[in-house]
Amino acid sequence: MTTRVAIVGATGKLGGIVRGVVEAEPGFKVHALLSSRDALASIEGADLVVDASTPVVSIDVVRAALERGIPVLVGTSGWSNERIALVRPLVDAAGVGAVFIPNFSLGSVVGSALAAAAAPLFDSVEIVEAHRDTKVDSPSGTAVRTAELVAAARVHVGPVSAPHVDQRARGQQVASVPVHSLRRPGVVARQEVLLSGPGETLSIVHDTTEPALAYAPGIRVALRAAPGLHGVVVGLESFLDIGLRTPGREPDAASADATAGSVDEGDVPGQVARATGA
């Protein structure tokens, strides 16, 4: 059976990568290619909608897919837990799946999971993320997801210590975690999570160097899983066994694991991840 995929935002960077993966993946074919400005009627008849649009348009894409009973895979930034909660009733009424992936990079997923695993041990946690100057939103969806995972991991020990948050230079608080966003040329995507305790700092850094290479393995994983899911699933980690407990995992993730299949990408190109203690 062939899965027909409608891609919204197909003219953008992520949308182009998604298109390449769909065209190369056995059992999938492109049903429709839409820009972020096109009318959404063309998604009719698709088996899956992939949203790679913009944060402003994304909510309309999700609604349009759910109203037609089509599962939707969202790769657009801007979907915090609070925003996802707003569409849960629509997902439940549609009886299909809505998958929200803040970052398709396997290395990024591992970095966020490491930060969550370490978070209960360090009272000070801050995130510094950098993207190219053309990125329209901040903080990044990856930073928001990482902060939410950190907060979930600290639910029994309390929020992180973040002094002087009344000062604008201290960053934006997301789930109590200060997040600092840099937008500058010459950068693709970079996130550093700094966890500090008495006498030590743990730094977890992930750099995306080649987006097409870095995102393709995760896109394949999500494409294979999304059509058969029901309910809301958040994060690529829902489909991966990376050997770490990820706090805040969605209830539907257990069934998602069973449908995702195994992933063997070897050494994932296009990204650099490292954890350092100083």
C-alpha positions in Angstrom: 0.0 0.0 0.0 1.3 3.4 -1.0 1.0 6.3 1.5 0.1 9.6 -0.3 1.8 12.6 1.4 0.8 16.2 1.1 3.6 18.6 2.1 2.7 22.1 3.2 5.7 24.4 3.1 7.3 22.4 0.3 9.1 25.4 -1.1 11.0 26.0 2.2 14.2 24.4 3.4 12.6 21.8 5.6 9.9 21.1 3.1 12.4 20.5 0.4 14.2 18.0 2.6 10.9 16.2 3.4 10.0 16.1 -0.3 13.4 14.4 -1.1 12.8 11.8 1.6 9.3 11.0 0.5 10.3 10.6 -3.1 13.1 8.2 -2.1 11.2 6.2 0.4 9.6 3.0 -0.8 5.8 2.9 -0.1 5.4 6.7 -0.1 4.6 9.2 -2.9 4.0 12.9 -3.1 0.3 13.7 -3.3 0.5 17.5 -3.2 3.1 20.2 -2.8 1.9 23.4 -1.3 3.7 26.6 -0.2 2.8 28.2 3.1 0.6 30.6 1.2 -1.4 28.1 -0.9 -5.0 27.2 -0.2 -5.2 23.9 1.8 -7.9 22.3 -0.2 -5.2 20.3 -2.2 -4.5 18.1 0.9 -7.8 16.4 0.2 -7.2 12.7 -0.6 -3.8 12.5 1.1 -3.1 9.7 3.6 -0.7 12.0 5.6 -0.1 15.7 5.8 3.4 16.9 6.6 3.5 20.5 7.9 6.8 22.3 7.2 5.2 25.7 7.0 5.6 28.7 9.3 4.5 29.2 12.9 1.6 31.5 11.9 0.3 29.1 9.3 0.9 25.8 11.1 -2.3 25.9 13.2 -4.4 26.2 10.1 -2.6 23.3 8.5 -3.2 21.1 11.5 -6.9 22.1 11.7 -7.4 21.5 8.0 -5.9 18.0 8.2 -7.8 17.0 11.3 -11.1 18.3 9.9 -10.6 15.9 6.9 -9.6 13.0 9.1 -6.0 13.0 7.8 -3.1 12.3 10.2 -0.6 15.2 10.4 3.1 15.3 11.0 4.2 18.7 12.2 7.8 19.8 11.8 7.1 23.5 12.2 8.5 25.4 15.2 6.3 27.1 17.8 4.4 24.2 19.2 4.8 24.4 23.0 2.9 22.0 25.3 0.4 24.8 25.9 -0.3 25.3 22.2 -0.5 21.5 21.6 -3.1 21.3 24.4 -5.4 23.6 22.3 -5.7 21.1 19.5 -6.0 18.0 21.5 -9.8 18.1 21.3 -9.6 18.3 17.5 -7.2 15.3 17.5 -9.5 13.3 19.7 -12.6 14.1 17.5 -10.7 13.3 14.3 -9.6 9.8 15.6 -6.3 10.1 13.9 -2.7 11.0 14.9 -1.0 14.4 15.3 2.7 14.1 15.6 4.8 17.1 16.6 8.5 16.9 16.0 10.5 19.9 17.3 13.7 18.5 15.7 14.2 15.6 13.2 17.9 15.3 14.1 18.8 12.1 15.9 21.7 13.9 17.6 19.5 16.7 18.9 17.0 14.2 20.3 19.8 12.4 22.2 21.2 15.8 23.4 17.8 16.9 24.8 17.4 13.5 26.5 20.8 13.7 28.1 19.9 17.2 29.4 16.7 15.8 30.9 18.4 12.9 32.5 21.0 15.2 34.1 18.5 17.9 35.1 17.5 16.6 38.5 21.2 16.7 39.6 21.8 20.3 38.8 19.8 23.3 40.1 21.1 25.7 37.5 20.1 24.9 33.9 20.2 27.3 31.0 19.9 26.9 27.2 21.7 28.9 24.5 20.5 28.2 21.0 21.6 29.8 17.7 20.1 29.7 14.2 20.6 31.5 11.0 19.4 35.1 10.9 16.5 34.2 8.6 14.7 32.1 11.2 11.5 34.0 12.1 10.7 32.6 15.5 12.5 32.4 18.9 13.1 30.5 21.0 13.5 27.5 18.7 11.1 24.6 19.0 14.0 22.4 20.0 14.9 24.8 22.9 11.3 24.9 24.1 11.0 21.1 24.0 14.3 20.7 25.8 13.2 23.1 28.5 9.9 21.3 28.9 11.8 18.0 29.3 14.1 19.5 31.9 11.1 20.8 33.8 9.4 17.4 33.7 12.5 15.7 34.9 12.7 18.1 37.9 9.0 17.8 38.9 10.0 16.2 42.2 12.8 18.6 43.0 11.3 21.8 41.9 12.0 24.4 39.2 15.6 25.3 38.2 17.4 28.1 40.0 17.3 31.2 37.7 18.3 34.4 39.5 17.5 37.9 38.2 15.0 36.7 35.6 13.3 40.1 35.9 16.2 41.4 33.8 15.6 41.1 30.0 19.2 40.1 29.3 18.6 36.9 31.4 16.7 35.4 28.5 13.1 34.1 28.2 11.9 31.6 30.8 10.4 28.5 29.3 9.1 26.1 32.0 11.4 27.9 34.5 14.5 27.4 32.3 16.2 30.6 30.9 16.6 30.3 27.1 18.9 32.6 25.1 18.4 32.9 21.3 21.0 34.0 18.9 20.2 34.8 15.2 23.2 35.4 13.0 24.5 34.5 9.6 26.9 31.6 9.2 25.0 29.4 11.6 22.7 26.4 10.7 21.4 25.3 14.1 23.2 24.9 17.4 22.0 24.3 21.0 24.0 24.2 24.2 22.5 23.2 27.5 24.5 24.4 30.5 23.9 22.5 33.8 25.8 23.9 36.7 26.3 22.8 40.3 28.8 23.6 43.1 32.3 23.5 41.5 31.3 22.1 38.1 29.5 22.6 34.8 28.2 20.1 32.4 27.8 21.4 28.8 25.7 19.4 26.2 26.2 20.8 22.7 24.6 19.8 19.4 25.5 21.4 16.1 23.7 20.8 12.8 26.1 21.2 10.0 24.3 19.7 7.0 20.5 19.8 7.5 19.5 17.5 4.7 21.9 14.8 6.0 21.0 15.4 9.6 17.2 15.5 9.3 16.6 12.7 6.7 17.0 9.7 9.1 14.5 11.2 11.6 12.1 12.2 8.9 12.1 8.6 7.6 11.3 7.4 11.2 8.4 9.8 11.6 7.0 9.2 8.2 6.8 5.4 8.8 5.2 5.8 12.2 2.7 8.7 11.7 0.0 7.3 9.4 -0.9 4.5 11.9 -1.0 6.5 15.1 -3.9 7.9 17.1 -3.8 10.8 19.5 -1.1 13.3 20.1 2.6 12.3 20.1 5.4 14.8 20.8 9.0 14.3 20.0 11.1 12.0 17.8 12.2 10.2 21.0 8.7 8.7 21.1 9.9 6.4 18.2 13.4 5.7 19.3 15.0 3.6 22.0 18.0 5.6 23.0 18.5 4.0 26.4 17.4 7.0 28.4 14.2 7.7 30.3 12.6 10.8 28.7 10.3 12.6 31.2 7.1 14.0 30.0 6.6 11.4 27.3 3.2 11.3 25.7 0.8 8.4 26.7 0.5 7.3 23.0 4.3 6.9 22.7 4.3 3.2 23.8 2.0 2.2 21.0 4.0 4.4 18.6 7.2 2.5 19.5 5.7 -0.7 18.3 4.9 0.7 14.9 8.0 2.7 14.3 10.4 -0.2 13.7 14.1 -0.2 14.3 16.5 2.5 13.1 20.0 1.7 12.0 21.6 4.8 10.5 25.1 4.0 11.6 27.1 7.2 12.1 24.6 9.9 11.4 26.1 12.5 9.1 25.4 16.2 9.1 25.7 16.9 12.8 28.1 17.0 15.7 27.1 16.3 19.3 29.3 16.4 22.3 29.0 16.5 26.1 31.8 18.1 28.1 32.5 18.6 31.8 34.5 21.7 32.8 
